[in-house]
Amino acid sequence: MSTMIETSATDFDRILNGMLFSLLSWKQLADFWSKIDTRAGWYLYAIGETVPQAPAVPNEVADFIQRIDALLRKEHREDYCGIVYADNLDNPCLIKIYDPNNLGVSCGSSKNPPLPGWIMCNMPPSELQPKGVIPANRRRWWQAFLSQDNN
């Protein structure tokens, strides 16, 4: 006889795996970024990297938003966005950002949807293990972002 062990998901896991809303257009994404309070205690997490132990400071959040927006617009060569998701489009506490070069089926209709490339959240994130190797260019992009903030 097997015993079922009850586990409770953290708020992060519950929100990450719950209902999220897609930012479908580039205009909608631009409007969304303008609503983000950079002082709201955002943890910035690149999947496959070390889980942040503390929220980023406001200028790091603003810099991340600017850089990730530029990367998405450059590499997601579509006339729509559709690869950024949030739990609330007006007052988010978790934002999933998919890597344009590792989309698979990001809408969740797959049994094994890919993990996002980056997460912004207002609570400590859980470590997420990528299913494959994180490309070296993404690791370099993240390291460049981190080193820029330390200067």
C-alpha positions as CSV (number, residue, x, y, z in Angstrom):
1,M,0.0,0.0,0.0
2,S,1.5,3.4,-1.0
3,T,1.0,6.4,1.2
4,M,0.4,9.7,-0.5
5,I,2.5,12.5,0.9
6,E,0.9,15.9,0.7
7,T,3.3,18.7,-0.3
8,S,2.4,22.3,-0.5
9,A,3.8,24.4,-3.3
10,T,5.4,27.7,-2.6
11,D,3.7,30.8,-3.7
12,F,6.2,31.0,-6.5
13,D,5.5,27.5,-7.8
14,R,1.7,28.0,-7.5
15,I,1.8,31.3,-9.4
16,L,4.4,30.0,-12.0
17,N,2.2,27.0,-12.8
18,G,-1.1,28.8,-12.5
19,M,-3.1,31.0,-14.9
20,L,-0.9,33.5,-16.6
21,F,-1.8,36.1,-19.3
22,S,0.2,36.6,-22.5
23,L,1.3,40.0,-23.7
24,L,0.3,39.4,-27.3
25,S,1.4,42.6,-29.1
26,W,4.6,44.6,-28.9
27,K,2.6,47.7,-27.9
28,Q,0.9,45.7,-25.1
29,L,4.4,44.7,-23.9
30,A,5.7,48.3,-24.0
31,D,2.6,49.5,-22.1
32,F,3.1,46.6,-19.6
33,W,6.8,47.5,-19.0
34,S,5.8,51.0,-18.2
35,K,3.5,49.7,-15.3
36,I,6.4,47.9,-13.6
37,D,7.4,49.5,-10.3
38,T,11.1,48.9,-10.3
39,R,11.2,49.4,-6.5
40,A,8.7,46.6,-5.8
41,G,11.4,44.0,-4.8
42,W,11.8,42.1,-8.1
43,Y,13.9,39.0,-8.1
44,L,15.6,38.5,-11.5
45,Y,16.2,34.9,-12.3
46,A,17.8,33.4,-15.5
47,I,16.8,29.7,-15.6
48,G,19.9,27.5,-15.2
49,E,21.8,30.2,-13.3
50,T,22.1,30.7,-9.5
51,V,18.8,31.5,-7.9
52,P,18.9,35.1,-6.6
53,Q,19.0,35.4,-2.8
54,A,17.7,39.0,-2.7
55,P,15.6,41.3,-4.9
56,A,17.4,43.4,-7.4
57,V,17.8,47.1,-6.8
58,P,15.6,49.4,-8.9
59,N,18.2,50.4,-11.4
60,E,19.0,46.7,-12.1
61,V,15.3,46.1,-12.7
62,A,15.0,49.0,-15.1
63,D,18.2,47.9,-16.9
64,F,16.9,44.3,-17.1
65,I,13.6,45.5,-18.6
66,Q,15.4,47.6,-21.2
67,R,17.8,44.9,-22.1
68,I,15.3,42.0,-22.2
69,D,12.9,44.1,-24.3
70,A,15.7,44.8,-26.8
71,L,16.7,41.2,-26.9
72,L,13.1,40.0,-27.5
73,R,12.4,42.6,-30.2
74,K,15.7,41.7,-32.0
75,E,15.5,37.9,-31.8
76,H,11.7,37.2,-31.9
77,R,11.2,38.3,-35.5
78,E,7.4,38.2,-35.5
79,D,4.9,41.0,-35.7
80,Y,3.5,39.9,-32.4
81,C,5.1,39.3,-29.0
82,G,3.3,36.4,-27.3
83,I,6.3,35.1,-25.3
84,V,5.9,37.2,-22.1
85,Y,3.4,36.1,-19.6
86,A,2.3,37.6,-16.3
87,D,-0.1,36.6,-13.5
88,N,-1.7,40.0,-13.6
89,L,-1.3,42.5,-16.5
90,D,-1.9,45.6,-14.3
91,N,-0.1,44.6,-11.1
92,P,2.1,41.6,-11.7
93,C,4.0,39.7,-9.1
94,L,5.4,37.1,-11.5
95,I,6.5,37.5,-15.1
96,K,7.7,34.6,-17.3
97,I,9.8,35.6,-20.3
98,Y,10.5,32.9,-22.9
99,D,13.7,32.8,-24.9
100,P,12.9,33.4,-28.5
101,N,15.5,30.8,-29.5
102,N,14.0,28.1,-27.3
103,L,10.2,28.3,-27.6
104,G,9.0,24.8,-28.3
105,V,5.3,25.1,-27.3
106,S,5.4,27.9,-24.7
107,C,1.6,28.3,-24.5
108,G,1.3,25.2,-22.2
109,S,-0.6,23.0,-24.6
110,S,2.3,20.6,-24.6
111,K,2.7,17.9,-21.9
112,N,6.3,19.2,-21.5
113,P,6.3,22.9,-22.3
114,P,9.8,24.5,-22.1
115,L,10.8,26.5,-19.1
116,P,11.0,30.3,-19.6
117,G,14.4,31.8,-20.1
118,W,13.9,34.4,-17.4
119,I,11.6,35.1,-14.5
120,M,10.8,38.3,-12.7
121,C,9.0,37.8,-9.4
122,N,8.2,39.6,-6.2
123,M,8.9,36.5,-4.1
124,P,11.9,34.3,-3.7
125,P,12.0,31.9,-6.7
126,S,12.4,28.2,-6.5
127,E,15.3,26.7,-8.5
128,L,14.2,25.4,-11.9
129,Q,16.3,22.9,-13.7
130,P,16.5,23.4,-17.5
131,K,15.7,20.3,-19.5
132,G,18.7,20.9,-21.8
133,V,21.9,22.8,-22.0
134,I,21.6,26.6,-21.7
135,P,23.3,28.0,-24.8
136,A,26.6,29.8,-24.2
137,N,25.3,33.0,-25.8
138,R,22.5,33.2,-23.2
139,R,24.9,32.6,-20.4
140,R,27.1,35.3,-21.7
141,W,24.2,37.7,-22.1
142,W,23.2,37.1,-18.4
143,Q,26.8,37.4,-17.2
144,A,27.2,40.7,-19.1
145,F,24.0,41.9,-17.5
146,L,25.2,41.0,-14.1
147,S,28.7,42.5,-14.6
148,Q,27.2,45.7,-16.0
149,D,25.2,46.1,-12.8
150,N,28.3,45.6,-10.6
151,N,30.2,48.5,-12.3
